Amino acid sequence: MVKFRKAIQNFFDNIANFKAELETLLTLNFRLVNSQTISF
């Protein structure tokens, strides 16, 4: 469990280093319940 906590802490301590990778995982497109799509 200590290794896991250290890995998570390291990630958040260095989150700026992962900005490009994280941005590829995020989207601003949402599917609404009534099936309409909105984009920002």
Secondary structure, 3 states (H helix, E strand, C coil): CHHHHHHHHHHHHCHHHHHHHHHHHCCCCEECCCCCEECC
